Amino acid sequence: MPDLRVRLEQLRGAAWRAAEVIPSLEELKASPDFSLRAGTAVAASDVRALLGGHSVQVWREYLGGVDPSRHLLWGSSAAGGKGDPEPFSKEADDWTHAFADGPEPWTPTDYQRPPERDRGETEVVLSATRAAVLAELLDELAVRLSPGLRSGMIHYSSYDLAHFIGERFWRELTSHGGF
């Protein structure tokens, strides 16, 4: 394997050549070419600045005005055609209404036949293990949403867990009328 310094210089050269062919944001806005996203032009400009020895902003929020102490890290409302970050209070209201519309949790003492969803029965059946997992997830969410707490970037390796929670686990939980 070549020397790391040599590899770094090769990488720097390749990054410079790639960033060099991307127009600046101003040039992109002035041209009728819609094949390139504005974020790509900004990223290329950042690469050129970094390789030129200048510092650049490490992170840019997708929506302007996001305050992690007051807003969710996901979701936005498009009222008035403009995306605004979702405040915690709105999400809390949504959850409150969702829980109020659903049935109270209960543990059967005798055998209960499984709900028949095709007949409109909407009970969600969770094992004790899944209920414990859900409780842990909600505890973790509560800590991360604590006002003033900065959680930092979430590593890409958490994608599989996020996919499981967002797709399979959430589908089971939201299959009753309250959600």
N, C-alpha and C positions, 0 to 999 in steps of 0.2 A: 504494500500500500504506500502511495506517495506520502511525502512529508505533509503534515497537517497545515503548515504555512502555505505550501504550494496549493493544496486543495482549497484553502480559504481564499487565496487570490483567484483561483479558477472560478470559485463560486461567486465572488464579488464581481468578476468580469461578466459572468453569465447574467447575474442579477442586473448589472448596469445595462447590458445590451437589451435585456427584456424590458426594463423600465424606460429606456430611451425611446422606444418606438411608440409608447403610449402617450397620447396628447395630454396636456395639462387640463385641469377642470375648466378653465376659461376657454381654452381652445375647443374642448369637447362641447361646451354650451353654445359656442358660436357656429359649430358645424351641424349639418343636417344628418350626421351619422348617429343612428340609434342602436348600433350593434354593440356598443361598449357602455357599461354602467358607470355612473358617476363615481361610485366607490372604488372602481378599478383605477380610474384616473387619479384619485386621491392617494390610493395605496402606492401607485407608481411614483407619484411625486414624493411621497414619504421615503421610498427606497432611494430615489435620486438624492434626496437631502441627507439621508443617513450615510450613503456612500461618499458624499461630499464632505462629511465630517460635521454636519449640523445635527442638532437634536430635534426630535419630532414628538408629537403627542403619542403616547403609547396606546391609548384606547379612546375610541370615539363611540358615543352612544348612538344607536340607530335613531332614536327620537331625542330631540333637543329638550332640555329642561328636566331630565330624569334626575331625581334626588333619591338615592337608595334608602334614605331614612324615612321617606314618605310614599314612595312608589314601588310597585311590583317590578321585578326584573323581567317580566314577560307581560305581554298584553298591552293593548292600547285601544282607546275609544276613538272612533273616526267621526265624532259629531262635528258638523260643519265642514266636512271634507278634509279636515286636518287631523293627523294622528296625535293624540295626547297620551302621555303615560297614565296608567291606571293607578289611582291612589289606593292605599290599603283599606281605607274606609269603604270604598265601593265594593271591593272584593269581600270584605267582612259582611256587608249587607247582603251580597249575593249568596254567600254561604249560609247566613242566618235564614234567609228565605228558603233556600234549598232544603235545609234541615227541618224547618217548620212545616214544609209541604210533605215531607216523607214520614213514614211510620216510625214510631219510637223503637229503638232496639229492644229485643227481648230474647230470652233463652227458653226454648220449649222444655217442659218437664216430661211430656209424653211424646210418643212418636208423632211426627207431622209428615204428611205426604209432601213431596216436593212441589213447589209452585208450578202451575201450568201456564207458561207465558203466552201460549197461543190463545188462551181463554181470558187474557187480560190480567192475570194475577202477577203482581209486580214485586213480590217479596225478594229480598236479596239474602241468600244463605251464605254465611261466612263461617268457616271453621275457626276454632279458637286460635290456631296458629296464624291464619290470615288476619284475624282481628288484631292480634298482637303486632303483626307487621304494620298494619294500617296505623295503629296507635303510635308506633315508633316513628313512622313517616310523618305523622301529624306533629309529633313532638319536635322532630328535626325542623319541619317547616316553621313551627312557631318560634324556634330559636333563631332561624335565619331571617325571619321577618321582624324580629325585635327592632324597634326604632333605634337608629344610630349604629347598628351593627354593620360593619363592612365585610361582606363575604368574599370579595375578590373574585377572580375568574374561576370558572368551573372547568376542570380538566376534561379533555375529550374522552378520556377513558370512562367517564361516568355516563357516556351515551347509552350503553346497553341497559344500565339500570333505569335511566330516564325513559327509555323506550318501553321497558317492561311496565313501569309505573304508569306512563302516559297512555299506553295502549291496552295491554291485557288486564292489568289490575284495575285501572280506572273503568274499563268497560264493564267489569263485574259490579263495581260499586254503583255505577250510574244507571244500571238497568232497571231501577225502580222509579216511581213517579216523582220523587222529590228532586232529582237532579236533571 
